[in-house]
């Protein structure tokens, strides 16, 4: 455990809370620099509950740890002015469009607000012009009608242009784990072959 919400927090905040005692958290960009308050960065942690490295695996330790001893969790998070952290996405799921980070969770939240969308999931697919492009997989509510252009038009109202999905694919169901989590890795395999 790295963070905890105060016991007297009123209502749901969406925050994972503040660091527990003796735990340091640092949000860092891809170059290892700390990001500013409100900016997204990889959540890195150091404390008595965090490992110092992998047993007899120096190269794996160098990949997982920062030079100053923080463990790189792979979670992308933000911190607000009160010191509360929010998980934004997973680093392995971030889409890089023309040098800009696109967080799939943000795209999925916007697409989910379309009236006819039952479920959706977002991935990055290779693109010769921008490196990667945004692709969404959509399940339409039973009896509803929806096309790719309607989804793009909705996204244009709520997202900056580089975040608008270039590709939209309709499915009958999304691949899920036994606990119901959408498996983006399976969608990436499918997206690469489409």
SVG drawing of the C-alpha trace seen along z (x, -y; Angstrom):
<svg xmlns="http://www.w3.org/2000/svg" viewBox="-34 -23 57 39">
<polyline fill="none" stroke="black" stroke-width="0.4" points="0.0,0.0 1.3,-3.4 -1.6,-5.8 -4.7,-6.2 -7.6,-8.5 -8.2,-10.3 -10.9,-8.6 -13.0,-11.8 -13.2,-12.2 -16.8,-13.0 -18.1,-11.1 -16.3,-9.7 -13.4,-11.8 -11.9,-9.5 -8.6,-10.0 -6.3,-7.2 -5.4,-9.6 -2.1,-10.8 1.1,-8.9 1.1,-6.8 3.7,-7.6 7.4,-7.0 6.4,-6.7 7.7,-9.1 5.8,-9.4 7.2,-11.1 5.4,-11.5 7.9,-11.4 8.0,-11.9 9.7,-9.5 13.1,-11.1 12.8,-10.7 12.0,-14.3 9.4,-15.2 6.2,-16.6 4.4,-19.7 1.2,-19.6 -1.7,-18.6 0.4,-17.0 0.4,-13.3 3.5,-11.2 4.5,-7.7 3.9,-7.0 7.2,-6.1 7.4,-5.2 10.0,-4.7 9.4,-3.5 9.9,-0.6 7.2,1.5 8.7,1.0 11.4,3.5 14.9,2.3 15.3,4.4 15.1,7.9 17.2,10.6 20.3,11.2 18.7,9.5 20.6,6.3 19.3,5.5 15.6,6.0 16.3,3.8 17.7,1.0 14.5,1.1 12.2,1.1 13.9,-1.5 15.0,-5.1 18.6,-6.0 17.5,-7.5 15.7,-4.4 12.1,-4.9 10.1,-1.9 8.4,-2.6 4.9,-1.3 3.7,-1.6 0.7,-3.6 0.2,-7.1 -1.2,-9.5 -1.7,-13.2 -1.4,-15.0 -3.6,-18.0 -2.7,-21.0 -3.8,-19.2 -1.4,-16.3 -4.0,-13.8 -3.2,-11.4 -5.4,-10.1 -4.6,-7.2 -5.1,-8.2 -4.0,-5.1 -1.4,-2.4 1.9,-3.4 1.8,-0.4 -1.6,-1.5 -0.6,-5.2 -0.9,-6.0 1.7,-8.2 0.2,-10.4 2.7,-12.7 4.7,-13.0 1.6,-13.6 0.5,-11.2 -3.1,-10.1 -4.7,-8.3 -7.2,-5.6 -9.3,-6.1 -10.0,-9.7 -11.1,-8.6 -13.3,-5.8 -15.0,-8.1 -16.0,-10.5 -17.1,-7.6 -19.2,-6.2 -21.2,-9.4 -22.7,-8.6 -26.3,-7.5 -26.1,-4.3 -22.8,-3.0 -23.0,-0.1 -19.3,0.5 -16.1,-0.6 -12.3,-0.2 -9.5,-2.3 -6.0,-1.3 -3.3,-2.7 -2.6,-1.3 0.4,-1.9 0.1,-4.9 2.6,-6.0 2.0,-9.7 1.6,-10.1 3.4,-7.0 0.2,-5.7 -3.5,-6.5 -6.4,-6.2 -8.7,-3.2 -11.9,-2.4 -13.8,0.8 -17.5,0.2 -20.5,2.3 -23.8,0.7 -26.8,1.0 -29.4,3.6 -31.7,2.1 -29.7,-1.2 -28.2,-2.5 -24.7,-4.1 -22.0,-4.6 -18.3,-5.5 -18.8,-9.1 -21.4,-9.7 -18.8,-8.6 -16.1,-10.8 -18.4,-13.8 -19.2,-13.3 -15.5,-13.0 -14.7,-16.2 -16.9,-18.1 -15.1,-17.0 -11.5,-16.1 -8.6,-17.9 -8.2,-16.8 -5.2,-14.4 -7.3,-12.4 -10.3,-11.8 -10.4,-8.2 -9.2,-7.6 -10.5,-4.1 -13.8,-2.8 -14.7,0.9 -18.0,2.4 -17.9,5.7 -20.5,8.0 -18.4,8.3 -15.1,7.1 -12.5,9.6 -12.5,9.7 -10.7,11.3 -12.5,13.6 -13.2,10.6 -14.7,8.6 -11.7,6.3 -11.4,5.4 -8.2,7.0 -6.6,4.3 -3.8,6.6 -6.2,8.8 -7.6,5.8 -4.1,4.7 -3.6,8.2 -6.9,7.7 -6.1,4.1 -2.7,5.0 -4.4,7.7 -7.3,5.4"/>
</svg>
